[in-house]
Amino acid sequence: MLKKISLSILFLFISFYLNAQQYDWYLNGQAIKGFILKHNEYVGHLATSHPNGIELSLQQKLNGKKEWENLYNKPLVSYGLSYYNLQNPKLGHLIIGSAAMDLPIKRTENTALYFRIGTGLVYSTNPYDRETNNQNNMISSTITYLLQTRLTYEIKLTDKISLSPNLNITHASNGAQRAPNRGINIITANMGMSYKIKSQEDKDGRDIIPLDKNPYQIYLLITGGRNTRTLQVREPLPFFNLLLYGQKFVNPKSDWGVGLEYFHSYSLKEQIATNWFRIYDEEEITDFKRLGLLIGHELKFGKLGFISQLGVYVYNPSKSNMPVYLRFGLRYQFHKNIMAQVALKTHAATAEQAEIGIGWRF
């Protein structure tokens, strides 16, 4: 159920812009070829193949109706479906559904350089199985979460046709819903081509929809989900987090904030209870609850925001993780007081939990 809800919200965040107005629309195809990155010593036996694949996507060029579209020089929004053959029977194949934003770094009359921020869901045909595929410690769930970045150089050939070679990094992880939780990182060099399938001329004198420039905001967010932490505790257990967060407007693109966060994880509780180091410990089982202080940044695209946060535990008796954690995700402001958020919380390169939640702005 959580996976279906996450999929709906991930695509809902950006698709709100579809019904707002008409855009130029493009059909883009990509040929994919690359390699699997050996991001730690435990995945070296799998990081030996050279994946290939294809990608097909619909792209819309934003035209400046909203103020934030002009701030980012009228970026592209993409909705894609990709297929990766990982060229390794232990890893199988990946089918990826994604939504992404390509931000222009530089434009000329016939060329453009874009940087992509993308997310979505990944379907794996051959995930980890304790009995039949126990060497696949990269992908341990049929459905995993996607983070993607891309650097694209677009070359305009005609009014309708463009080449789009690019360098791409694709990361898939299950957000610690299943163990093992190593994740996979694929680096590819792609060759693409775009064809304009619908045109909408830019018109002067549009009504510019202003941004929310409230200088100070306070949020109360509750997020939750299910995760597992060890192979000994295999069944995902629920968790929830409660965050009180203060945010300050810096400029139309950025907000900075600080917060206090409470973590309540039943999988951590079960991990502590089954830790064999404590079986003969005469002391009571360590408290599993945690508190963290964090600082955060929100990169804003109108009502949609990309959040990045750095936190440190100020109360963590179990000392089950490193003292510092990170969070990356998407936030959408449905109403002046109501927002939704999906995010991934990690300790360095290891994901602890994939979160979905709702918040209230005071």
Beta strands, then each sheet from edge to edge (+ up, - down):
strand 1: 24-36
strand 2: 52-61
strand 3: 76-85
strand 4: 93-107
strand 5: 111-124
strand 6: 143-156
strand 7: 161-163
strand 8: 166-173
strand 9: 184-198
strand 10: 216-227
strand 11: 237-251
strand 12: 254-265
strand 13: 290-301
strand 14: 304-315
strand 15: 324-333
strand 16: 338-347
strand 17: 350-361
sheet 1: 1+ 2- 3+ 4- 5+ 6- 7+ 9- 8+
sheet 2: 10+ 11- 12+ 13- 14+ 15- 16+ 17- 10+
end
